[in-house]
Every structure is written in C-alpha cells, then in structure tokens.
Amino acid sequence: MSDAYELFQQGRARLRAGLAAQATVPLERAKRLEPEKASIREALGIAYFRMTRWSEAEAEFRKVLELSPVDGYAHLALARSLEKQGRAEEARRHRKLARRLGEADA
C-alpha cells in the first residue's frame, strides 16, 4: 500500500469521526505525494468546507472538476462553497450541472 493511500485513509477516518481539522494533516500530506488524485482532493475539500475555510474548499473542488469534469458531487460541493462566499450567481451554474449529472441534493 502506498504512503499516499495510507494518509488518505487516515484523513477519511478522521473525517468520519467528525475531526475535520485533524483530517487535513494527513490529507495535505497525501496531496503533496499525489496532487492529481481526485479522491484526495475531494476529501480535503470536504475537510476545509466543514472548517468553514470556503476559499480553500473551493480550490480543492475546482481541482477535482479539472480532473473529472462530470463529477456531480464536486459540482454541488463547489456550488455550496461559492454560496458560502456570497457568489450565488456563479454557484447557480454548478448547481445546474450537478442536477444534470444526477446529484440528488442539487
């Protein structure tokens, strides 16, 4: 098993336990090892979102969409991050895309 994968799993476990701030430590390390892994970037975006670090969450979800443009969850998460920053018009576009891609909460 790779170091990045183990770090990713540690981060996800901390997220599941409700420890968003603690999750960022292994997830940021995993991101440095595997910067093009959408799963790592998504988990890190979730952690930042839960910590109300909206612009950092936005950056991670944008990267996920760069890697996987049809990821409905990432469109929805990006929309929510934008809304939290008062950018409703920009968020609306991503909500529509999430809805079209079948993300139920969009």
FIRO-115710 format. One record per residue: x negated, y, z of N, C-alpha, C, O in turn; chain; residue number from 0. Coordinates in steps of 0.02 Angstrom, whole numbers. Atoms other than C-alpha are relative to their C-alpha. Layout:
N
      npx      npy      npz     capx     capy     capz      cpx      cpy      cpz      opx      opy      opz   mol   seq
        X        Y        Z        X        Y        Z        X        Y        Z        X        Y        Z     A   NUM
...
This chain:
106
      npx      npy      npz     capx     capy     capz      cpx      cpy      cpz      opx      opy      opz   mol   seq
      -42      -59        0        0        0        0      -44       63        0      -95       65       35     A     0
       42      -61        5      -67      173      -44        9       45       60       60       42       95     A     1
       -4      -48      -55     -104      308       82       60       47      -10       96       62       38     A     2
      -56      -46       14       22      423       -4       67      -32       17      111        0       46     A     3
      -63       35      -14      159      293       10       11       -6       75       66        5       99     A     4
       -7        6      -73      125      263      195       17       67       31       59       70       76     A     5
      -15      -66      -25      126      450      228       73       19      -17      108       47       25     A     6
      -69      -12       21      289      465      129       48      -36       47       98       -7       69     A     7
      -44       39      -44      368      327      234        1       29       70       54       30      102     A     8
        2      -33      -66      311      412      395       44       63        0       83       74       46     A     9
      -40      -60        6      388      575      336       74      -15       -3      114       19       30     A    10
      -71       19        6      552      492      288       27      -24       67       84       -8       85     A    11
      -21       24      -66      561      405      457       12       58       47       61       58       85     A    12
       -9      -59      -43      539      571      545       61       40      -22       96       67       21     A    13
      -61      -34       23      674      649      435       62      -36       25      109       -4       49     A    14
      -57       40      -24      793      507      479       12       10       75       68        7       99     A    15
       -4      -10      -73      754      538      663       19       72       17       24       89       76     A    16
      -18      -69      -12      800      722      642      -59       45       17      -50       98       47     A    17
       62      -37      -17      620      782      658      -29       32      -63      -83       12      -86     A    18
       20      -31       64      606      894      505      -69       31        4     -110       21      -42     A    19
       65      -33       -5      457      995      566      -57      -51        2     -108      -42      -30     A    20
       51       52       -4      360      839      611       -6      -39      -65      -60      -65      -81     A    21
        1       36       64      406      761      443      -44       36      -51      -74        4      -95     A    22
       39      -37       49      317      900      349      -74      -19        1     -107      -15      -50     A    23
       72       15       -6      145      847      414      -19      -58      -47      -62      -48      -90     A    24
       19       54       46      136      676      328       23       13      -72      -11       -7     -119     A    25
      -24      -12       68      240      735      180      -45       49      -38      -57       40      -97     A    26
       47      -46       33      123      881      143      -65      -36      -18      -95      -22      -70     A    27
       61       39       15      -25      762      153       12      -46      -60      -30      -52     -104     A    28
      -17       44       57       63      640       35        3       41      -64      -19       18     -116     A    29
       -5      -43       60       99      784      -85      -70       18      -26      -80       21      -87     A    30
       68      -15       23      -86      828      -90      -30      -60      -36      -69      -51      -84     A    31
       26       60       33     -125      648     -137       36      -16      -65        5      -41     -113     A    32
      -42       17       58       18      628     -262       46       59      -17      106       54       -6     A    33
      -40      -61       11       77      801     -317       55       -8      -53      101       33      -56     A    34
      -49       10       53      179      731     -463       53      -52       19       90      -75      -26     A    35
      -50       49      -22      287      611     -360       63       36       23       63       70       74     A    36
      -63      -34      -15      466      674     -361       28      -20       68       57       21      103     A    37
      -28       23      -63      514      568     -210      -32       36       59        2       53      108     A    38
       35      -36      -53      383      652     -102       23       72        2       37      100       55     A    39
      -21      -70        5      431      825     -164       71        9       26       87       58       59     A    40
      -69       -5      -23      616      791     -132        3       -4       77       38       36      108     A    41
       -1        7      -73      585      732       47      -28       63       34       -2       85       85     A    42
       29      -61      -28      476      884       80       50       58       -7       56       99       39     A    43
      -52      -52       10      612      997        7       55       -7       52       79       44       78     A    44
      -52       11      -51      739      918      124      -25       24       68       12       57      105     A    45
       28      -21      -65      625      946      274       -2       76        4       19      105       55     A    46
        1      -73        0      598     1128      226       70       29        6       81       77       43     A    47
      -69      -25       -2      784     1153      199       27       -5       71       57       42       97     A    48
      -25       10      -68      825     1082      370      -33       48       50       -5       63      102     A    49
       35      -48      -43      698     1202      445       16       72      -18      -13      119        9     A    50
      -21      -65       26      781     1348      354      -57       37      -35      -59       99      -35     A    51
       54      -29       40      624     1377      250       23       -4      -73       -2      -43     -112     A    52
      -36        4       64      731     1413       98      -45        6      -61      -38      -33     -108     A    53
       42      -10       60      598     1476      -24      -46      -59      -11      -60      -77      -68     A    54
       42       59        8      486     1327       10       41      -60      -23       18     -100      -64     A    55
      -45       52       24      633     1209      -12       14       10      -74       12      -37     -114     A    56
      -12      -17       71      673     1298     -175      -58      -23      -44      -48      -54      -96     A    57
       60       18       40      495     1272     -238       -5      -75       -9      -22      -99      -63     A    58
        4       73        5      500     1086     -199       53      -28      -46       40      -72      -87     A    59
      -54       26       43      669     1058     -282      -11       21      -73        7      -16     -118     A    60
       17      -20       69      612     1157     -435      -52      -49      -30      -47      -67      -88     A    61
       51       47       24      461     1041     -448       32      -68      -15       15     -100      -65     A    62
      -35       63       14      574      888     -434       35        4      -67       33      -43     -106     A    63
      -35       -8       64      676      957     -579      -47        5      -59      -30      -14     -115     A    64
       51       -1       53      519      989     -679      -20      -72      -17      -31      -88      -76     A    65
       19       70       10      476      805     -655       58      -42      -25       48      -91      -62     A    66
      -59       38       18      654      742     -677       60       47      -10       99       56       36     A    67
      -51      -51       13      771      869     -759       72      -21        9      116       22       17     A    68
      -69       24       -7      926      760     -743       16      -26       70       62      -65       78     A    69
      -11       20      -70      914      734     -555       56       43       30       44      100       50     A    70
      -57      -38      -25     1087      787     -497       -9       24       72       11       80       89     A    71
       11      -20      -70     1039      788     -313      -47       60        4      -34      106       43     A    72
       47      -56       -2      892      904     -347       33       65      -23       19      118        3     A    73
      -36      -60       22     1006     1024     -442       44       26       57       47       87       69     A    74
      -43      -20      -56     1127     1025     -295      -42       31       56      -24       83       84     A    75
       43      -25      -54      988     1048     -167      -30       68      -18      -36      112       25     A    76
       26      -65       22      912     1189     -270       55       52        5       42      108       28     A    77
      -56      -47       -4     1083     1272     -281       10       22       73       19       81       86     A    78
      -10      -17      -71     1103     1264      -92      -57       43       26      -45       89       65     A    79
       58      -41      -21      927     1334      -66        7       71      -26       -8      119        9     A    80
       -9      -66       30      965     1478     -184       56       38       35       50       98       49     A    81
      -56      -32      -35     1132     1513      -99      -22       27       68       -2       82       88     A    82
       24      -21      -66     1045     1524       70      -43       63       -6      -51      100       43     A    83
       41      -60       12      934     1659       -7       41       56      -31       13      108      -50     A    84
      -43      -52       27     1084     1757      -70       -1        5      -76       14       57     -104     A    85
        6        1       72     1058     1707     -252       56      -43      -31       42      -93      -65     A    86
      -58       40       19     1234     1644     -288        6      -10      -75       24      -65      -98     A    87
       -8        7       73     1234     1678     -475      -49      -52      -27      -29      -94      -68     A    88
       49       50       22     1075     1578     -503       20      -70       25       11     -119      -10     A    89
      -21       64      -29     1142     1441     -388       57      -32      -39       60      -93      -47     A    90
      -60       24       36     1304     1427     -488      -20      -45      -58       11      -97      -70     A    91
       22       40       57     1211     1361     -640      -22      -70       22       -5     -119      -11     A    92
       24       65      -23     1129     1222     -540       57      -42       30       56     -104       25     A    93
      -59       37      -24     1294     1176     -456       37      -32      -58       58      -89      -55     A    94
      -34       27       60     1373     1156     -628      -37      -60      -28       -7     -111      -45     A    95
       40       56       25     1230     1046     -685        6      -61       46       11     -117       22     A    96
       -7       55      -48     1242      941     -526       67      -35      -11       72      -96      -10     A    97
      -67       28       10     1428      918     -556        1      -42      -64       28      -98      -64     A    98
        1       37       63     1399      865     -736      -40      -64        5      -26     -114      -29     A    99
       43       59       -8     1266      743     -680       28      -49       51       -2     -100       66     A   100
      -34       47      -43     1388      663     -559      -16        6       74        1      -40      112     A   101
       13       -9      -71     1329      732     -392       65       21       33       90       75       19     A   102
      -68       -8      -28     1489      719     -289       10       64       40       64       92       39     A   103
       -8      -58      -44     1456      864     -170       -5       66      -36        1      119       -5     A   104
       12      -63       37     1428      992     -308       60       44       -4       57       98      -33     A   105
